[in-house]
């Protein structure tokens, strides 16, 4: 080999060693998962992985979170596989995600790591209608100085309807004549209840109603905590009635029993929602006189016996249907002060979530300055159910600590409420294939296998498989396969025998119970062709039963063919002997020629 060729070979070996060394170094854990900061402005990314449990032994599941401030996470040394999920901030939705090689990554995708990885998610603003809608005008229908007067004002008539007639209006200040007073008053003080009607101009509403086919009674009307007037503060709870305006350019909202919390502001704020319509309304109640409170206003009457006020959760909602593992929901809770005479102040609300859930984009506590007697306030938190959550009912504890005045003495109190939320796991039982020859012979036994995998995060139970095909001799055969653990594969195997020729069409019916104790059935169809040997290989020659075979039938020799082996060895030996003899004669002839 020339020096030039040798140099090329050595150069190739050196480059190959460097490449292999680089690959080996890149494949060494620990790995890092990161994302560009600007891609996490409107959402976050959760990294789920299993790592060694040094305290208890075995493994444990850990979660890491990437957001606009934490853009990378270093995994433990033993982690080589992760799952990723994406959670959008309120008002946004997850679109897609890609890695550095522009490969798409689905939500809850499982990734095998061979190196550190960068993932870029995309979140976008949700398509929604509404926004800041304009209140063109309003009118006050009634002002009630207390919850008692409001209830008297809204007593039902003989037909069960609430009517503000002269009999009812005597309990109001405006318009009306409180206790016979002829001059209505527009004063609104802390603790007063007001009935009013708002008129809203909103072209988005008109388009929403005309195209969606929805009705006005499906709208939800709530007041945020920074509103000076709070809806839903009376017992019975007031109602908000929405109807389209005559000009078709908007709607009116009739609110009965909004509660004025006091202070120097007089702003009523509302949130009106239905479907993807979401409007924020704000209105100054500027034709009423807001008067300051006096120390006597907070004192209980002589007829009232002081008792500790209790704050309870009067209602809560987590949307339609049970919570599903891995999804994010809004949990809305309404808190109610049960006292008829005393307000509560300086209230701190603290939520303790179960291990199966975590708060998203919010704290586990919030502060409420005051809650009037028999008053209510609604709060909403964003909760994500962990993908590994067990399929069962999970409880969230809510603690209330607050102050109240008892005949001028400030006291402290605490109440605790618990709400339960059932969690479901998604059923991901999957049939991966069926093994069956495309052709079988009548009367011959063949194997039929149905393969499946449990991709769910929980086990499935009481799995069985039943064979259904009229043309098979074992039609109706059923197998009980027991339970199938999460992430495992199995199969249902049958030995089948065709009764007749032709196309065989049947199915294997798989039945099981998911972790939510719901029975599920999966049908796996199959088709094959049954034939006879005569159809494939032709008819065989029959033997006349009246004739004997000519001559004796020699038994077939089944022993080892020693005769042919020995004969072959003899032939090879003879050939070698002849060749050597000829070579010797030739050599002797040459020697004689040299002597001559």
C-alpha positions as CSV (number, residue, x, y, z in Angstrom):
1,X,0.0,0.0,0.0
2,X,1.4,3.4,-1.0
3,X,2.1,6.1,1.6
4,X,-0.7,8.3,0.1
5,X,-3.3,5.6,0.5
6,X,-2.1,4.8,4.0
7,X,-2.5,8.5,4.9
8,X,-6.1,8.6,3.6
9,X,-7.0,5.5,5.6
10,X,-5.5,7.0,8.8
11,X,-7.4,10.3,8.2
12,X,-10.7,8.4,7.8
13,X,-10.2,6.4,11.0
14,X,-9.3,9.6,12.9
15,X,-12.4,11.5,11.7
16,X,-14.7,8.4,12.4
17,X,-13.3,8.2,16.0
18,X,-14.0,11.9,16.5
19,X,-17.5,11.6,15.3
20,X,-18.2,8.6,17.5
21,X,-16.7,10.3,20.5
22,X,-18.9,13.4,19.9
23,X,-22.0,11.2,19.6
24,X,-21.0,9.3,22.8
25,X,-20.5,12.5,24.7
26,X,-23.9,13.9,23.5
27,X,-25.7,10.8,24.6
28,X,-24.6,11.2,28.2
29,X,-27.2,12.3,30.8
30,X,-28.3,14.4,32.6
31,X,-30.4,16.0,29.9
32,X,-31.9,19.5,29.8
33,X,-35.4,20.4,28.5
34,X,-35.8,24.1,27.5
35,X,-38.1,26.4,25.5
36,X,-37.7,30.0,24.2
37,X,-39.0,32.5,26.7
38,X,-41.2,34.3,24.1
39,X,-43.0,31.0,23.3
40,X,-44.2,30.8,26.9
41,X,-45.7,34.2,27.2
42,X,-49.3,32.9,27.0
43,X,-48.9,29.4,28.5
44,X,-46.7,27.0,30.2
45,X,-45.2,23.5,29.6
46,X,-45.2,20.6,32.0
47,X,-42.5,18.0,32.0
48,X,-43.5,14.6,33.5
49,X,-40.9,12.0,34.2
50,X,-40.1,9.0,36.4
51,X,-37.0,9.0,38.6
52,X,-35.5,6.9,41.4
53,X,-37.2,7.3,44.9
54,X,-34.2,7.4,47.2
55,X,-36.3,7.4,50.3
56,X,-38.8,4.7,49.6
57,X,-37.1,2.8,46.9
58,X,-38.5,2.1,43.4
59,X,-39.5,5.1,41.3
60,X,-41.7,8.2,41.6
61,X,-43.3,10.6,39.2
62,X,-42.1,14.2,39.1
63,X,-43.3,17.3,37.4
64,X,-41.3,20.2,36.1
65,X,-42.7,23.4,34.8
66,X,-41.4,25.8,32.1
67,X,-42.9,29.3,31.8
68,X,-41.8,32.8,30.7
69,X,-39.4,33.1,33.8
70,X,-38.2,29.5,34.0
71,X,-37.2,28.4,30.5
72,X,-35.2,25.3,31.2
73,X,-35.1,22.3,33.6
74,X,-32.2,19.9,34.2
75,X,-33.5,16.4,34.6
76,X,-32.0,13.8,37.0
77,X,-29.3,11.5,35.7
78,X,-31.5,8.4,35.4
79,X,-34.2,10.1,33.2
80,X,-34.2,9.2,29.6
81,X,-37.9,9.4,28.8
82,X,-40.4,12.3,29.4
83,X,-43.9,13.3,28.7
84,X,-44.8,16.9,27.9
85,X,-48.1,18.8,28.2
86,X,-49.1,22.3,27.4
87,X,-51.4,24.6,29.4
88,X,-52.6,27.9,27.9
89,X,-53.3,30.9,30.1
90,X,-56.9,32.1,30.5
91,X,-58.1,33.5,27.2
92,X,-55.5,31.6,25.1
93,X,-55.4,28.1,23.6
94,X,-52.6,25.7,22.7
95,X,-52.0,25.3,18.9
96,X,-48.9,23.1,18.3
97,X,-45.3,22.5,19.4
98,X,-42.1,21.5,17.6
99,X,-38.6,20.5,18.5
100,X,-35.4,21.9,17.1
101,X,-35.6,19.6,14.1
102,X,-39.1,21.0,13.3
103,X,-40.8,17.7,14.3
104,X,-44.3,18.1,15.6
105,X,-44.9,17.3,19.3
106,X,-48.5,16.5,20.4
107,X,-49.9,17.4,23.8
108,X,-49.0,14.6,26.3
109,X,-46.5,13.1,23.8
110,X,-43.9,10.7,25.1
111,X,-40.3,11.5,24.1
112,X,-37.2,9.2,24.3
113,X,-34.2,11.4,25.1
114,X,-30.8,10.9,23.5
115,X,-29.7,14.4,24.1
116,X,-30.9,17.7,25.5
117,X,-34.0,19.0,23.7
118,X,-35.6,22.4,23.0
119,X,-39.3,22.5,22.5
120,X,-41.1,25.6,21.1
121,X,-44.9,25.7,21.8
122,X,-47.4,28.0,20.2
123,X,-50.4,29.6,22.0
124,X,-52.9,31.9,20.4
125,X,-55.7,34.1,21.6
126,X,-59.1,32.3,21.7
127,X,-61.7,33.4,19.2
128,X,-64.3,35.2,21.3
129,X,-67.1,37.8,20.9
130,X,-67.8,40.7,23.2
131,X,-65.2,42.6,25.1
132,X,-65.9,46.1,26.4
133,X,-69.6,46.6,25.6
134,X,-71.2,50.1,26.1
135,X,-74.0,50.8,28.5
136,X,-76.0,53.6,26.9
137,X,-78.4,54.2,29.8
138,X,-80.0,52.7,32.9
139,X,-82.9,53.3,35.2
140,X,-83.4,52.5,38.9
141,X,-86.6,50.5,39.6
142,X,-86.4,50.3,43.4
143,X,-84.1,51.0,46.3
144,X,-84.6,48.8,49.5
145,X,-82.9,49.9,52.8
146,X,-82.4,46.2,53.9
147,X,-82.8,42.6,52.9
148,X,-86.1,42.5,54.8
149,X,-87.6,45.3,52.8
150,X,-86.3,43.8,49.5
151,X,-88.0,40.5,50.3
152,X,-91.2,42.2,51.2
153,X,-91.1,44.2,48.0
154,X,-90.7,41.0,46.0
155,X,-93.4,38.9,47.6
156,X,-95.4,36.9,45.1
157,X,-98.9,37.7,44.0
158,X,-101.8,35.3,44.0
159,X,-100.5,33.8,40.7
160,X,-97.0,33.3,42.0
161,X,-95.5,36.3,40.1
162,X,-93.4,39.1,41.6
163,X,-94.9,42.4,40.7
164,X,-93.8,45.9,41.7
165,X,-97.2,47.4,42.3
166,X,-98.2,50.1,44.8
167,X,-98.5,47.5,47.5
168,X,-95.0,46.3,47.0
169,X,-93.4,49.7,46.4
170,X,-94.2,50.9,49.8
171,X,-91.1,49.0,51.0
172,X,-88.8,51.0,48.6
173,X,-87.3,54.5,48.6
174,X,-87.3,55.0,44.9
175,X,-89.6,55.1,43.2
176,X,-92.1,54.6,46.0
177,X,-93.1,55.8,49.4
178,X,-91.2,54.0,52.2
179,X,-93.6,53.5,55.2
180,X,-96.1,56.0,53.6
181,X,-93.5,58.7,52.8
182,X,-94.7,60.6,49.7
183,X,-91.3,61.9,48.6
184,X,-89.1,59.2,47.1
185,X,-85.4,59.3,48.0
186,X,-82.5,58.4,45.8
187,X,-80.1,57.9,48.7
188,X,-78.1,54.6,48.5
189,X,-76.2,53.6,51.7
190,X,-74.1,50.6,52.6
191,X,-76.4,47.5,52.9
192,X,-79.0,48.8,50.5
193,X,-80.5,46.6,47.7
194,X,-81.2,48.1,44.3
195,X,-83.4,46.9,41.4
196,X,-82.3,48.5,38.1
197,X,-82.3,48.0,34.3
198,X,-79.3,48.5,32.0
199,X,-79.4,49.1,28.3
200,X,-76.5,47.8,26.3
201,X,-75.5,48.6,22.7
202,X,-73.5,45.7,21.3
203,X,-73.4,44.6,17.7
204,X,-71.5,41.4,18.6
205,X,-74.5,40.3,20.7
206,X,-76.9,40.9,17.8
207,X,-74.7,38.8,15.5
208,X,-74.3,36.1,18.2
209,X,-78.0,35.7,18.8
210,X,-78.9,35.8,15.1
211,X,-76.4,33.2,13.9
212,X,-76.0,30.8,16.9
213,X,-79.6,30.1,17.6
214,X,-79.1,30.6,21.3
215,X,-81.7,32.1,23.6
216,X,-81.4,35.0,26.1
217,X,-82.2,32.8,29.1
218,X,-78.9,30.9,28.7
219,X,-76.7,33.9,29.5
220,X,-74.6,34.0,32.7
221,X,-74.4,37.3,34.6
222,X,-71.8,37.8,37.4
223,X,-70.2,40.7,39.3
224,X,-66.5,40.7,39.8
225,X,-65.0,41.5,43.3
226,X,-64.1,45.1,42.4
227,X,-67.7,46.1,41.7
228,X,-69.3,48.4,44.3
229,X,-72.6,46.6,43.6
230,X,-72.7,42.8,43.9
231,X,-75.3,40.6,42.3
232,X,-76.5,37.5,44.0
233,X,-76.6,39.0,47.5
234,X,-80.2,38.3,48.6
235,X,-82.2,35.4,49.8
236,X,-83.8,34.2,47.6
237,X,-81.1,35.0,45.1
238,X,-82.0,37.6,42.5
239,X,-82.3,37.0,38.8
240,X,-80.9,38.7,35.8
241,X,-83.2,38.9,32.9
242,X,-81.7,39.6,29.4
243,X,-83.9,40.6,26.4
244,X,-83.1,42.0,23.0
245,X,-83.8,45.7,22.5
246,X,-86.5,46.8,20.1
247,X,-84.0,48.2,17.6
248,X,-82.1,44.9,17.5
249,X,-78.7,46.6,18.2
250,X,-78.3,45.3,21.7
251,X,-80.0,44.1,24.9
252,X,-81.3,45.1,28.2
253,X,-80.4,43.5,31.6
254,X,-82.9,43.7,34.5
255,X,-81.2,43.1,37.8
256,X,-83.2,42.6,41.0
257,X,-81.5,42.9,44.4
258,X,-77.9,44.1,43.7
259,X,-76.2,44.9,47.0
260,X,-74.2,48.1,47.6
261,X,-71.1,47.2,49.6
262,X,-70.3,50.8,50.6
263,X,-67.4,53.2,50.1
264,X,-67.0,56.3,47.9
265,X,-67.4,54.6,44.5
266,X,-70.7,53.9,42.8
267,X,-69.6,51.6,39.9
268,X,-71.6,48.6,38.9
269,X,-69.5,46.0,36.9
270,X,-70.9,42.9,35.2
271,X,-69.5,40.0,33.2
272,X,-72.0,38.6,30.7
273,X,-71.2,35.3,29.0
274,X,-72.7,32.6,26.8
275,X,-70.7,30.3,24.5
276,X,-67.9,32.4,23.1
277,X,-69.7,35.6,23.9
278,X,-67.9,37.4,26.7
279,X,-68.7,41.0,27.5
280,X,-67.4,43.2,30.4
281,X,-69.9,46.0,31.4
282,X,-69.2,49.0,33.6
283,X,-71.7,51.7,34.7
284,X,-71.6,54.6,37.1
285,X,-74.9,54.8,39.1
286,X,-74.7,58.6,39.1
287,X,-78.3,59.7,39.5
288,X,-78.3,58.3,43.1
289,X,-76.9,59.9,46.2
290,X,-74.2,57.8,47.9
291,X,-74.3,58.6,51.6
292,X,-71.6,57.7,54.1
293,X,-72.2,55.1,56.9
294,X,-72.4,55.9,60.6
295,X,-71.2,53.9,63.6
296,X,-74.7,53.1,64.4
297,X,-75.3,51.3,61.1
298,X,-73.1,48.4,62.1
299,X,-74.7,47.9,65.5
300,X,-77.3,45.0,65.7
301,X,-80.8,46.0,66.7
302,X,-82.1,45.3,70.2
303,X,-84.4,42.6,68.9
304,X,-81.4,40.7,67.4
305,X,-79.4,38.2,69.4
306,X,-75.7,38.3,68.4
307,X,-74.4,35.1,67.0
308,X,-71.3,34.2,65.2
309,X,-71.7,34.6,61.4
310,X,-70.8,31.5,59.3
311,X,-69.4,31.7,55.8
312,X,-70.2,28.7,53.7
313,X,-69.9,27.6,50.1
314,X,-73.5,27.9,48.9
315,X,-72.8,26.5,45.5
316,X,-70.0,25.5,43.2
317,X,-69.5,24.4,39.7
318,X,-66.6,22.8,37.6
319,X,-68.4,22.8,34.3
320,X,-70.3,20.1,32.4
321,X,-69.4,16.5,33.2
322,X,-66.8,15.0,35.4
323,X,-63.3,16.2,35.5
324,X,-61.0,14.3,33.1
325,X,-57.4,13.5,34.1
326,X,-55.0,15.9,32.2
327,X,-57.5,18.7,31.5
328,X,-57.9,22.2,32.9
329,X,-61.2,23.5,34.3
330,X,-62.5,26.7,35.9
331,X,-64.0,26.0,39.3
332,X,-66.5,28.6,40.4
333,X,-67.5,28.9,44.0
334,X,-70.1,31.1,45.6
335,X,-69.4,32.1,49.3
336,X,-72.4,33.2,51.5
337,X,-72.5,34.9,54.8
338,X,-75.3,33.1,56.7
339,X,-75.8,35.8,59.3
340,X,-79.0,38.0,58.9
341,X,-77.5,40.9,60.9
342,X,-73.7,41.0,60.8
343,X,-71.3,41.5,58.0
344,X,-67.9,39.8,58.0
345,X,-64.7,41.7,57.2
346,X,-61.0,41.2,56.6
347,X,-61.7,37.7,55.3
348,X,-58.9,35.4,54.0
349,X,-59.9,32.4,51.9
350,X,-57.4,29.5,51.6
351,X,-57.8,26.5,49.3
352,X,-56.1,23.2,49.9
353,X,-56.1,21.0,46.8
354,X,-55.8,17.2,46.7
355,X,-52.6,15.7,45.4
356,X,-54.4,14.9,42.1
357,X,-54.9,18.6,41.2
358,X,-52.9,21.8,41.0
359,X,-53.8,25.4,40.6
360,X,-53.0,27.1,37.3
361,X,-52.3,30.8,37.0
362,X,-53.6,31.7,40.4
363,X,-52.7,31.6,44.1
364,X,-54.3,29.2,46.6
365,X,-55.6,32.1,48.7
366,X,-57.3,35.5,48.1
367,X,-58.5,38.4,50.3
368,X,-62.1,39.7,50.6
369,X,-62.5,43.0,52.3
370,X,-66.1,42.5,53.5
371,X,-69.1,40.4,52.9
372,X,-72.5,41.8,54.0
373,X,-75.1,40.0,56.1
374,X,-76.7,37.4,53.9
375,X,-74.4,38.5,51.2
376,X,-72.7,36.3,48.6
377,X,-69.6,36.6,46.4
378,X,-68.4,34.4,43.6
379,X,-64.8,33.5,42.9
380,X,-63.3,31.4,40.1
381,X,-60.0,29.5,40.1
382,X,-58.3,27.6,37.3
383,X,-57.4,24.0,38.2
384,X,-55.5,21.4,36.2
385,X,-56.1,17.7,37.0
386,X,-52.8,15.8,36.9
387,X,-52.6,13.1,34.2
388,X,-51.8,10.5,36.8
389,X,-54.9,11.3,39.0
390,X,-56.8,8.3,40.2
391,X,-60.3,7.8,38.9
392,X,-62.2,8.7,42.1
393,X,-63.8,11.6,43.9
394,X,-61.2,14.1,45.2
395,X,-61.9,16.7,47.9
396,X,-60.8,20.3,48.1
397,X,-60.8,22.0,51.5
398,X,-61.6,25.8,51.7
399,X,-60.8,27.6,55.0
400,X,-62.4,31.0,55.8
401,X,-60.8,33.2,58.5
402,X,-62.5,36.6,59.1
403,X,-63.6,39.3,61.7
404,X,-67.0,40.5,62.7
405,X,-68.4,43.1,65.2
406,X,-70.4,41.8,68.1
407,X,-72.0,44.9,69.8
408,X,-69.0,47.0,69.0
409,X,-66.4,44.2,69.9
410,X,-64.3,42.8,67.1
411,X,-64.1,39.1,67.1
412,X,-62.3,36.4,65.0
413,X,-63.9,33.4,63.5
414,X,-63.0,30.5,61.2
415,X,-65.1,28.1,59.2
416,X,-64.0,25.2,56.9
417,X,-65.9,23.8,53.9
418,X,-65.1,20.8,51.6
419,X,-66.2,20.2,48.1
420,X,-65.8,17.0,46.1
421,X,-65.0,16.6,42.4
422,X,-65.0,13.2,40.6
423,X,-62.2,12.6,38.2
424,X,-62.3,10.2,35.2
425,X,-59.4,8.6,33.4
426,X,-59.6,8.5,29.6
427,X,-60.1,5.0,28.2
428,X,-57.4,4.2,25.7
429,X,-57.8,0.4,25.1
430,X,-56.6,-0.2,21.6
431,X,-56.7,-3.2,19.3
432,X,-53.3,-3.3,17.4
433,X,-54.0,-6.1,14.9
434,X,-55.4,-9.5,14.1
435,X,-53.4,-12.6,13.0
436,X,-55.3,-15.0,10.7
437,X,-54.2,-16.8,7.5
438,X,-55.9,-15.5,4.4
439,X,-56.8,-19.1,3.5
440,X,-57.6,-22.1,5.6
441,X,-58.6,-25.7,4.8
442,X,-62.0,-27.2,5.8
443,X,-61.6,-29.5,8.8
444,X,-58.1,-28.3,9.6
445,X,-57.3,-26.4,12.8
446,X,-55.9,-22.9,12.5
447,X,-54.9,-20.2,14.9
448,X,-56.7,-16.8,15.2
449,X,-55.1,-14.1,17.5
450,X,-56.4,-10.6,18.3
451,X,-53.6,-8.3,19.8
452,X,-54.4,-5.3,22.0
453,X,-52.7,-2.8,24.3
454,X,-53.9,-0.8,27.3
455,X,-52.7,2.7,26.7
456,X,-54.7,4.1,29.6
457,X,-53.0,5.3,32.8
458,X,-55.0,2.9,34.9
459,X,-55.9,-0.8,34.7
460,X,-58.9,-2.3,32.9
461,X,-60.9,-5.2,34.5
462,X,-62.8,-8.3,33.6
463,X,-61.5,-8.6,30.1
464,X,-63.1,-11.3,28.0
465,X,-63.2,-12.2,24.3
466,X,-66.0,-14.1,22.4
467,X,-65.7,-15.7,18.9
468,X,-68.7,-15.1,16.6
469,X,-68.8,-16.9,13.2
470,X,-71.5,-19.4,12.1
471,X,-69.2,-21.2,9.7
472,X,-66.7,-22.2,12.5
473,X,-67.1,-25.4,14.6
474,X,-66.3,-23.4,17.8
475,X,-68.7,-20.5,17.2
476,X,-69.6,-18.8,20.4
477,X,-66.4,-19.8,22.3
478,X,-65.6,-17.3,25.0
479,X,-62.4,-16.7,27.0
480,X,-62.0,-14.8,30.3
481,X,-58.7,-12.9,30.2
482,X,-58.8,-11.2,33.6
483,X,-57.3,-7.7,34.2
484,X,-54.9,-5.8,32.0
485,X,-52.4,-3.5,33.6
486,X,-51.7,0.0,32.3
487,X,-49.1,0.1,29.5
488,X,-49.2,-3.7,28.8
489,X,-50.1,-5.8,25.8
490,X,-51.9,-9.1,25.5
491,X,-53.9,-11.2,23.0
492,X,-57.0,-13.4,22.7
493,X,-56.1,-16.7,20.9
494,X,-58.6,-19.1,19.4
495,X,-58.1,-22.4,17.5
496,X,-60.7,-22.4,14.7
497,X,-61.9,-25.1,12.3
498,X,-64.0,-24.3,9.2
499,X,-67.1,-26.4,8.6
500,X,-67.7,-25.5,5.0
501,X,-66.0,-24.0,2.0
502,X,-66.3,-20.3,1.0
503,X,-65.7,-16.9,2.5
504,X,-65.8,-16.8,6.3
505,X,-66.9,-13.5,7.9
506,X,-67.0,-13.1,11.6
507,X,-65.9,-11.0,14.6
508,X,-64.2,-11.3,18.0
509,X,-66.2,-9.3,20.6
510,X,-64.0,-8.0,23.4
511,X,-65.7,-6.8,26.6
512,X,-64.1,-5.1,29.6
513,X,-64.7,-2.6,32.4
514,X,-62.7,0.6,32.5
515,X,-61.5,2.2,35.7
516,X,-64.7,4.2,36.0
517,X,-66.6,0.8,36.2
518,X,-68.2,1.4,32.8
519,X,-68.6,-1.7,30.7
520,X,-67.2,-1.3,27.2
521,X,-67.4,-3.5,24.1
522,X,-65.0,-3.6,21.1
523,X,-65.9,-5.6,17.9
524,X,-62.9,-6.8,15.8
525,X,-64.1,-8.1,12.4
526,X,-62.2,-10.7,10.4
527,X,-62.5,-12.4,7.0
528,X,-60.8,-15.5,5.5
529,X,-61.3,-18.0,2.7
530,X,-62.0,-21.7,3.5
531,X,-61.1,-24.3,0.8
532,X,-60.6,-28.1,0.4
533,X,-57.4,-29.8,-0.5
534,X,-59.0,-31.1,-3.8
535,X,-59.7,-27.4,-4.8
536,X,-56.1,-26.5,-4.4
537,X,-54.1,-29.7,-5.3
538,X,-56.6,-31.5,-7.6
539,X,-58.2,-35.0,-7.1
540,X,-56.1,-38.0,-5.9
541,X,-55.9,-41.3,-7.9
542,X,-58.3,-43.8,-6.2
543,X,-57.4,-47.4,-5.7
544,X,-59.9,-50.1,-7.0
545,X,-61.0,-51.9,-3.9
546,X,-61.4,-55.2,-6.0
547,X,-57.7,-55.3,-7.1
548,X,-54.5,-56.0,-5.1
549,X,-51.4,-54.1,-5.9
550,X,-49.0,-55.9,-8.3
551,X,-46.2,-57.7,-6.4
552,X,-45.3,-57.2,-2.9
553,X,-44.8,-53.7,-1.6
554,X,-41.3,-53.2,-0.4
555,X,-41.2,-51.4,3.0
556,X,-39.6,-48.0,2.7
557,X,-36.1,-47.8,4.1
558,X,-35.9,-45.1,6.6
559,X,-32.4,-45.8,8.0
560,X,-29.2,-43.8,7.4
561,X,-27.9,-44.3,3.7
562,X,-24.5,-45.9,4.7
563,X,-24.2,-47.7,1.3
564,X,-24.0,-44.4,-0.6
565,X,-21.6,-42.8,1.9
566,X,-19.2,-45.8,1.6
567,X,-19.5,-45.8,-2.2
568,X,-18.7,-42.1,-2.3
569,X,-15.6,-42.6,-0.2
570,X,-14.3,-45.4,-2.4
571,X,-14.8,-43.3,-5.5
572,X,-12.9,-40.4,-4.0
573,X,-10.0,-42.6,-2.8
574,X,-9.7,-44.2,-6.3
575,X,-9.5,-40.8,-7.9
576,X,-6.8,-39.7,-5.6
577,X,-4.8,-42.9,-6.2
578,X,-5.0,-42.5,-10.0
579,X,-3.9,-38.9,-9.9
580,X,-0.9,-39.7,-7.7
581,X,0.1,-42.6,-10.0
582,X,0.0,-40.4,-13.1
583,X,2.1,-37.7,-11.4
584,X,4.7,-40.3,-10.4
585,X,5.0,-41.7,-14.0
586,X,5.3,-38.2,-15.4
587,X,8.2,-37.4,-13.1
588,X,10.1,-40.6,-13.9
589,X,9.7,-39.9,-17.6
590,X,11.3,-36.5,-17.1
591,X,14.2,-37.9,-15.2
592,X,14.9,-40.4,-18.0
593,X,15.0,-37.7,-20.6
594,X,17.6,-35.8,-18.4
595,X,19.8,-38.9,-18.2
596,X,19.9,-39.2,-22.0
